[in-house]
Amino acid sequence: MKEFIQVMKALSDPGRVKILKILQVRELCVCEIKALLGLAQPTVSKHLKLLEEAGLVTRRKEKLWVNYRLAVGGGSCAAAALDDLRDRLEDDPEIRQLRKMVPLVNREELCR
């Protein structure tokens, strides 16, 4: 039950859902997510921490950047939630616009 509650809490915030939807396009660093969502860096970091604790995202360090991506495998609740979210919100104009912008963000330019 604890895993289920943790996943549901992670999905209860629109900002965290947006992060998951843009991570469906490709892995991103904090500065790229910050630029796409127009949120402060501490806010993005807090969201990512909660998503990671819920087993929805993983991170890997690459040189100066910490890259975040959707978790593969993970707990059964997290995996089911990610699978369900994959086909949801595709008609939402804001999500559609964010996903179009993902290929345009460039970490080298953003994180100078």
C-alpha positions in Angstrom: 0.0 0.0 0.0 2.9 2.4 0.8 4.2 2.2 -2.8 0.7 2.9 -4.2 0.2 6.0 -2.0 3.7 7.3 -2.9 3.0 7.0 -6.6 -0.5 8.6 -6.3 1.0 11.5 -4.4 3.7 11.9 -7.0 1.0 12.1 -9.7 -1.2 14.5 -7.8 0.7 17.6 -9.0 0.2 18.9 -12.6 3.9 20.0 -12.7 5.1 16.4 -12.0 2.7 15.0 -14.6 4.1 17.5 -17.1 7.6 16.3 -16.3 6.6 12.7 -16.9 5.0 13.6 -20.2 8.1 15.5 -21.5 10.4 12.7 -20.3 8.4 10.4 -22.6 10.1 12.3 -25.5 13.7 11.9 -24.2 15.8 12.2 -21.1 16.4 15.7 -19.8 18.5 17.5 -17.3 17.1 19.9 -14.7 17.9 23.0 -16.6 16.1 21.7 -19.7 13.0 20.8 -17.6 13.2 24.2 -15.9 13.2 26.0 -19.3 10.4 23.9 -20.7 8.1 24.4 -17.7 9.1 27.9 -16.7 9.6 26.7 -13.1 12.3 27.6 -10.6 15.2 25.2 -10.3 14.4 24.3 -6.7 10.9 23.5 -7.6 12.0 21.3 -10.5 14.5 19.5 -8.2 11.8 18.9 -5.6 9.4 17.5 -8.2 12.1 15.2 -9.5 13.0 14.0 -6.1 9.4 13.0 -5.4 9.1 11.3 -8.8 12.3 9.4 -8.1 11.3 8.3 -4.6 8.0 7.0 -6.1 10.0 4.9 -8.7 8.7 6.9 -11.7 12.0 8.4 -12.8 15.7 7.5 -12.6 18.7 9.6 -13.0 22.2 9.2 -14.3 25.2 11.5 -14.1 26.9 12.5 -17.3 29.8 15.0 -16.9 28.2 18.2 -15.5 24.6 17.1 -15.9 22.3 14.8 -14.1 19.9 13.3 -16.7 16.4 12.2 -15.8 14.4 9.6 -17.6 11.3 7.5 -17.1 12.0 4.4 -14.9 12.0 1.1 -16.6 10.9 -1.9 -14.5 10.5 -0.3 -11.0 7.7 -1.2 -8.7 4.5 -2.6 -10.0 2.5 0.5 -9.1 5.0 2.9 -10.7 5.3 0.7 -13.8 1.5 0.5 -14.1 1.1 4.3 -13.6 3.7 5.1 -16.3 2.1 2.6 -18.7 -1.3 4.2 -18.1 0.1 7.7 -18.4 1.7 6.9 -21.7 -1.5 7.2 -23.7 -3.2 9.8 -21.6 -3.3 13.6 -22.1 -2.2 13.4 -25.7 -5.0 15.7 -26.7 -4.2 18.3 -24.0 -3.0 21.4 -25.8 -0.4 22.3 -23.1 1.1 18.8 -23.1 1.2 18.7 -26.9 3.0 22.1 -27.0 5.5 21.1 -24.3 6.3 17.8 -26.1 6.9 19.7 -29.4 9.4 22.0 -27.6 11.5 19.2 -26.1 13.7 18.6 -29.2 14.4 22.4 -29.3 15.9 22.7 -25.8 19.7 22.7 -25.8 21.4 22.1 -22.4 24.7 23.6 -23.6 22.9 26.9 -24.3 20.8 26.8 -21.2 23.4 25.9 -18.7 26.3 28.1 -19.6 
